[in-house]
């Protein structure tokens, strides 16, 4: 930025014309739309639902409230709004509130411009310096947001009647930028009331000072629905002053949820044992979250975050990695038994509908896994296809599945089931063609075998006894 004007005089000579922050965002958004660029890169599933609401709100120069359940990308999208700001803007050097050199607000900037005129030093600040964010917590005060008299400045000799004794809060420090308040309902009602004047008049007053600062701001908020918990709600007059309320949502389809998990989960690891995940295992992981979002045992006002799918997916990969490393295998393929410890990554991500006994959350999670496996099994198979497998158990057969057992040991235990190996080869070629041959072939066969066994159990064709490290099938 060394080639930019460094003084007020140079800035005037350059022909610089300031815009309000909302005009600036509107202009840059129109450019993005004209060029066909993405508004929220990496955010999937909102193209036809959420994004049009956001675009209309910005084009209308509204303040925005993103209203939705946890794990719906609200904060991530709000932080991306900085893409709509100019690369850099000029400010009066040393100003706490990013004063516009052509229209200074603070006493410091006004005095400096009056004293030095065209020689007033100019600084240039980038997009990230123009975005401030605050998480609403019970200890947030008006002084944090608006400002307060700074007694240290007073002790240094400045008179209480002088504006120089003021300490500016986060909102005035966001002048000519974007201020984001996360989890707005958690802000106490009296603090929310303090935002009225900022939203309506763009005006702040501190401790009765006869100073009016007409701030140039884009105010954005995130919030869960009002009935999320009994912690708080957005006071009606405040919501009335917010231009656009944008409702977010969870992925509308399983496939979209899988894409989101693929893009956000840590799957590409620097590991001595590469882990491959069949498509049907990705379907099961996403189906677990989707079932939780419709379960009567889960508090739907709380929601089930997309982070649950991501964490479950990562732990499934980790278990497959652990199994392969401990058994000395060169490659791993994720399978149903790798979900046996899924409770660790899912605990706390579902809120039960009512107070339950200790351990009820884990039992619910395991039931969700069983139901997800059944749904995915039904998508690909029918229990009638595996009459030979059922007959093996009807004749007294038993089969143990351990989440640390090697792939070869598991496949060897299936040899006695008549015709099963041929069925696995056919199913692998259909379901996981990229894994069906080569060094991942055995792992793909083992993964499909577990899907079939668990699917038959879900249809009451087999019994299953769960153990700490796996399960045993029989009748």
C-alpha positions in Angstrom: 0.0 0.0 0.0 3.1 2.3 -0.2 1.9 3.7 -3.6 -1.3 5.0 -2.0 -1.8 8.7 -0.8 -0.1 9.3 2.5 -1.6 12.7 3.4 -5.0 14.3 3.2 -3.9 16.6 0.4 -2.7 13.7 -1.7 -6.0 11.9 -1.0 -8.0 14.9 -2.3 -5.8 15.1 -5.4 -6.3 11.4 -6.1 -10.1 12.1 -6.6 -11.0 9.6 -3.8 -14.8 9.6 -3.1 -15.9 7.8 0.1 -18.9 5.5 0.1 -20.9 4.3 3.1 -20.0 0.8 4.0 -23.4 -0.5 2.9 -23.1 1.3 -0.5 -19.6 -0.2 -0.8 -20.9 -3.8 0.0 -23.8 -3.3 -2.5 -21.5 -2.1 -5.3 -19.0 -5.0 -4.7 -21.9 -7.6 -4.5 -23.3 -6.4 -7.9 -19.8 -6.8 -9.3 -19.6 -10.4 -8.0 -23.1 -11.2 -9.4 -22.2 -9.8 -12.7 -19.0 -11.8 -12.9 -20.7 -15.0 -11.7 -18.5 -15.3 -8.6 -19.6 -17.2 -5.5 -20.8 -15.1 -2.5 -20.0 -17.8 0.0 -17.3 -20.2 -1.3 -17.4 -23.6 0.4 -21.0 -23.1 1.7 -23.1 -25.9 0.1 -26.9 -26.2 -0.1 -27.9 -22.6 0.3 -27.7 -21.5 -3.3 -31.5 -21.5 -3.8 -32.7 -20.9 -0.3 -30.4 -18.8 2.0 -28.2 -16.9 -0.5 -31.0 -15.1 -2.3 -32.2 -13.7 1.1 -28.7 -12.5 2.0 -28.2 -11.0 -1.5 -31.5 -9.1 -1.3 -30.8 -7.9 2.2 -27.4 -6.5 1.1 -28.8 -4.9 -2.1 -31.4 -3.3 0.1 -28.6 -2.0 2.4 -30.2 -3.8 5.4 -28.7 -4.9 8.7 -28.9 -8.8 8.8 -29.9 -11.4 11.3 -29.0 -15.0 10.6 -31.5 -17.1 12.4 -31.0 -20.9 12.7 -30.0 -23.9 14.7 -26.5 -24.7 15.7 -24.1 -26.0 13.1 -25.8 -24.3 10.1 -22.8 -22.1 9.1 -24.2 -18.8 10.3 -20.9 -17.4 11.8 -18.9 -18.7 8.9 -21.1 -16.9 6.4 -21.1 -13.7 8.4 -17.3 -13.7 8.4 -17.3 -14.1 4.6 -19.2 -10.8 4.2 -15.8 -9.1 4.4 -15.3 -10.2 0.8 -17.8 -7.4 -0.1 -15.6 -4.7 1.4 -13.0 -2.8 -0.6 -9.5 -4.1 -0.5 -8.4 -1.0 1.5 -9.7 2.3 2.7 -8.0 5.5 4.0 -8.3 6.5 7.7 -6.8 9.3 9.8 -3.5 7.9 11.2 -3.9 6.9 14.8 -7.7 7.1 14.9 -9.3 4.6 17.2 -12.6 4.6 15.1 -11.1 4.6 11.6 -12.1 8.2 10.9 -12.7 9.1 7.3 -10.1 11.8 6.5 -12.7 13.7 4.5 -15.3 13.5 7.2 -13.7 12.9 10.6 -15.9 12.1 13.6 -13.8 11.8 16.7 -12.3 14.7 18.5 -8.8 13.3 18.0 -9.3 13.2 14.2 -11.1 16.6 14.0 -8.3 18.3 16.0 -5.6 16.6 13.9 -7.2 17.6 10.6 -7.7 21.2 11.9 -4.1 21.4 13.0 -2.3 19.9 10.0 -4.8 20.4 7.2 -3.6 18.8 4.0 -0.6 17.4 5.8 -2.7 15.2 8.0 -1.2 11.7 7.8 -3.3 8.9 6.2 -3.2 5.2 6.9 -4.8 2.4 4.8 -6.6 -0.5 6.4 -7.6 -3.8 4.9 -10.9 -5.8 5.0 -10.0 -7.9 8.0 -9.4 -4.8 10.2 -12.9 -3.6 9.4 -14.7 -6.6 10.8 -15.3 -7.0 14.6 -17.1 -9.8 16.2 -18.4 -10.3 19.8 -20.0 -13.4 21.3 -22.9 -12.4 23.5 -22.3 -13.6 27.1 -23.9 -12.6 30.4 -21.0 -10.4 31.3 -21.2 -8.1 28.2 -21.8 -4.5 29.2 -22.8 -1.3 27.4 -19.3 -0.1 28.0 -17.9 -3.1 26.0 -20.1 -2.3 23.1 -20.6 1.5 23.1 -17.9 2.9 25.4 -17.2 4.4 28.8 -15.3 7.2 30.5 -11.7 6.1 30.8 -10.6 6.9 34.4 -6.9 6.2 33.5 -7.1 9.0 30.9 -8.7 11.2 33.5 -6.0 10.3 36.0 -3.4 11.4 33.4 -4.8 14.9 33.7 -7.6 15.0 31.1 -10.7 16.8 32.2 -13.9 14.8 32.5 -15.7 17.3 30.3 -13.3 16.6 27.5 -14.2 14.1 24.8 -10.6 12.8 24.9 -11.4 11.0 28.2 -13.7 8.6 26.4 -12.9 5.0 25.7 -14.7 3.7 22.6 -16.3 0.3 22.7 -16.4 -2.3 19.9 -19.3 -0.7 17.9 -17.7 2.7 17.4 -14.4 0.9 16.7 -16.2 -0.8 13.9 -17.0 2.5 12.2 -16.8 2.2 8.4 -17.0 -1.6 8.8 -19.0 -4.6 9.8 -19.9 -5.4 13.5 -21.2 -8.9 14.2 -22.9 -10.0 17.4 -23.1 -13.7 17.8 -25.8 -15.5 19.7 -27.9 -12.3 20.1 -30.6 -13.9 22.4 -27.9 -14.5 25.0 -27.4 -10.7 25.4 -29.3 -9.4 28.3 -32.5 -7.4 27.4 -31.1 -4.1 28.8 -28.0 -4.4 26.6 -30.2 -5.2 23.6 -32.2 -2.1 24.3 -28.8 -0.2 24.1 -28.5 -1.3 20.5 -31.8 0.5 19.5 -30.2 3.8 18.8 -27.3 2.3 16.9 -29.6 0.4 14.6 -32.1 3.2 14.0 -30.1 6.4 14.3 -26.5 5.2 13.8 -25.8 7.3 16.9 -24.0 6.6 20.1 -23.8 8.7 23.3 -21.5 8.0 26.2 -22.1 9.0 29.8 -24.2 11.9 28.8 -21.6 13.6 26.7 -23.1 16.1 24.3 -21.4 14.3 21.4 -23.2 12.6 18.6 -21.2 10.1 16.4 -23.2 9.3 13.3 -21.5 5.9 12.8 -21.3 4.2 9.4 -21.9 0.6 10.1 -23.3 -2.7 8.8 -24.6 -4.6 11.8 -25.1 -8.3 11.5 -26.3 -10.8 14.1 -26.6 -14.6 14.5 -29.1 -16.2 16.7 -30.8 -19.5 17.5 -34.7 -19.4 17.3 -36.2 -17.7 20.3 -37.5 -20.9 21.8 -34.1 -22.6 21.7 -33.6 -22.5 25.4 -34.8 -20.4 28.3 -31.6 -18.4 28.3 -33.1 -15.5 26.5 -34.8 -14.1 23.4 -34.4 -11.1 21.1 -36.5 -8.3 22.4 -39.2 -7.4 19.9 -38.3 -3.8 19.3 -34.8 -4.8 18.4 -35.9 -7.4 15.9 -38.2 -4.9 14.4 -35.2 -2.6 13.6 -33.2 -5.4 11.8 -33.8 -5.0 8.1 -33.7 -8.7 7.0 -34.0 -11.9 9.0 -32.4 -14.8 7.1 -33.5 -18.3 8.1 -30.8 -21.0 7.7 -31.3 -24.8 7.6 -29.6 -28.2 7.6 -28.8 -30.0 4.4 -32.0 -30.8 2.6 -30.7 -34.2 1.2 -28.4 -36.9 2.4 -26.2 -36.5 -0.6 -25.7 -32.8 0.2 -24.8 -33.6 3.8 -22.2 -36.1 2.5 -20.6 -33.4 0.3 -20.4 -31.0 3.3 -18.8 -33.7 5.4 -16.4 -34.6 2.7 -15.3 -31.0 2.4 -14.9 -30.3 6.1 -13.8 -33.6 7.7 -10.1 -34.3 8.2 -9.9 -37.4 6.0 -6.7 -36.7 3.9 -4.2 -37.7 6.6 -0.5 -38.1 6.7 -0.8 -41.7 7.9 1.3 -44.8 7.2 -2.0 -46.6 6.5 -4.3 -45.0 4.0 -8.0 -45.3 4.9 -10.7 -45.7 2.2 -14.3 -45.0 3.0 -17.0 -46.8 0.8 -19.9 -44.7 -0.3 -22.4 -46.6 1.7 -20.4 -45.9 4.9 -20.6 -42.2 4.1 -24.3 -42.6 3.7 -24.6 -44.3 7.1 -22.7 -41.5 8.9 -24.9 -38.8 7.3 -28.1 -40.9 7.9 -27.3 -41.0 11.6 -27.5 -37.2 11.9 -30.6 -37.0 9.7 -32.4 -39.6 11.9 -31.4 -37.6 15.0 -33.0 -34.5 13.5 -36.3 -36.3 13.3 -36.1 -38.5 16.4 -38.8 -37.8 19.1 -36.2 -38.5 21.7 -34.0 -35.5 20.6 -34.8 -31.9 21.4 -35.5 -30.6 17.9 -35.5 -27.0 19.1 -31.8 -27.5 19.9 -31.0 -29.1 16.6 -28.3 -31.6 15.6 -25.2 -29.8 14.2 -23.5 -30.7 10.9 -20.5 -31.0 13.2 -21.9 -34.3 14.4 -21.5 -35.9 11.0 -18.0 -34.5 10.6 -16.8 -35.7 14.0 -18.4 -39.1 13.5 -16.8 -39.5 10.1 -13.4 -38.5 11.5 -13.7 -41.0 14.4 -14.8 -43.8 12.0 -11.6 -43.2 9.9 -9.5 -43.1 13.1 -10.9 -46.5 14.2 -10.2 -48.0 10.8 -6.7 -46.6 10.9 -6.1 -48.0 14.5 -7.3 -51.4 13.4 -5.1 -51.5 10.4 -2.0 -50.3 12.3 -2.4 -52.8 15.1 -3.1 -55.7 12.8 -0.2 -54.9 10.5 -2.4 -54.2 7.4 -1.0 -51.9 4.6 -4.4 -50.3 3.9 -7.8 -50.0 5.7 -11.4 -49.8 4.5 -13.9 -48.4 6.9 -16.8 -50.7 8.0 -19.7 -50.9 10.4 -17.6 -52.1 13.4 -15.6 -48.8 13.1 -18.8 -47.1 14.3 -18.7 -49.0 17.6 -17.1 -46.1 19.4 -19.2 -43.4 17.7 -20.7 -42.2 21.0 -17.4 -40.4 21.9 -17.8 -38.1 18.9 -21.6 -37.8 19.1 -22.0 -37.1 22.8 -23.1 -33.5 23.5 -24.1 -33.0 19.9 -27.6 -34.3 20.6 -29.8 -32.9 23.4 -32.4 -35.3 24.7 -36.0 -34.2 24.7 -36.2 -34.7 28.5 -34.1 -35.6 31.4 -33.1 -39.2 31.1 -31.1 -41.8 33.1 -27.4 -41.9 32.9 -26.3 -43.5 29.7 -29.5 -43.0 27.8 -27.8 -40.7 25.4 -25.4 -43.5 24.4 -28.2 -46.0 24.0 -30.1 -43.6 21.7 -26.9 -43.1 19.6 -26.5 -46.8 19.1 -30.2 -47.1 18.1 -29.7 -44.4 15.6 -26.7 -46.3 14.1 -28.8 -49.4 13.8 -31.6 -47.5 12.1 -29.2 -45.8 9.8 -27.6 -49.1 8.8 -31.1 -50.5 8.1 -32.0 -47.6 5.9 -28.8 -47.9 3.8 -29.1 -51.7 3.6 -32.6 -51.4 2.3 -31.4 -48.9 -0.4 -29.1 -51.6 -1.8 -30.3 -55.0 -0.7 -33.3 -57.1 0.3 -33.1 -59.7 3.2 -34.4 -62.3 0.8 -31.2 -62.2 -1.1 -29.3 -63.7 1.8 -31.2 -66.8 2.7 -28.0 -68.8 2.8 -26.6 -66.5 5.4 -29.7 -66.9 7.6 -29.6 -70.7 7.2 -26.0 -70.7 8.5 -27.2 -69.2 11.8 -30.3 -71.3 11.9 -28.1 -74.3 11.9 -26.3 -73.1 15.0 -23.6 -71.0 13.4 -22.0 -68.2 15.4 -19.9 -65.3 14.2 -17.9 -62.7 16.1 -17.0 -59.3 14.8 -14.2 -57.4 16.6 -13.4 -53.8 15.7 -9.7 -54.6 16.0 -9.8 -57.9 14.1 -7.8 -58.1 10.9 -9.6 -58.2 7.6 -8.3 -61.7 6.8 -9.4 -63.1 10.1 -12.9 -61.7 9.6 -13.2 -63.0 6.0 -11.9 -66.4 7.0 -14.7 -66.6 9.6 -17.2 -66.2 6.7 -16.0 -69.1 4.6 -18.4 -71.6 6.1 -21.4 -69.5 5.0 -22.5 -71.2 1.7 -22.4 -68.9 -1.3 -21.6 -65.8 0.7 -18.2 -65.1 -0.8 -19.7 -65.0 -4.3 -22.4 -62.6 -3.2 -19.8 -60.3 -1.6 -17.7 -60.2 -4.8 -20.8 -59.3 -6.8 -22.0 -56.7 -4.3 -18.5 -55.1 -4.1 -18.3 -54.7 -7.8 -21.7 -52.9 -7.7 -21.4 -50.8 -4.5 -17.7 -50.0 -4.4 -16.2 -50.6 -7.9 -13.1 -48.5 -7.1 -12.3 -50.6 -4.1 -13.5 -54.0 -5.3 -10.1 -55.1 -6.6 -6.4 -54.7 -5.7 -5.2 -54.2 -2.2 -8.5 -52.8 -1.0 -10.5 -55.7 -2.4 -10.6 -57.7 0.9 -11.4 -54.6 2.9 -14.3 -53.8 0.6 -15.6 -57.4 0.9 -15.4 -57.2 4.7 -17.2 -53.8 4.8 -20.0 -55.2 2.7 -20.2 -58.3 4.8 -20.7 -56.3 8.0 -23.4 -54.1 6.2 -25.3 -57.3 5.2 -25.0 -58.9 8.7 -26.2 -55.7 10.4 -28.9 -55.3 7.8 -30.2 -58.8 8.5 -30.1 -58.1 12.2 -32.1 -54.9 11.7 -34.7 -56.9 9.9 -34.9 -59.4 12.8 -33.4 -62.2 10.7 -30.4 -62.5 13.1 -29.7 -61.8 16.8 -26.8 -59.6 17.7 -25.1 -59.3 21.1 -23.0 -56.2 21.4 -19.7 -56.4 23.2 -17.2 -53.8 24.3 -14.9 -54.4 21.3 -17.4 -55.7 18.8 -20.5 -58.0 18.4 -21.5 -61.6 18.1 -24.2 -62.7 15.6 -26.4 -65.8 16.0 -30.0 -67.0 16.5 
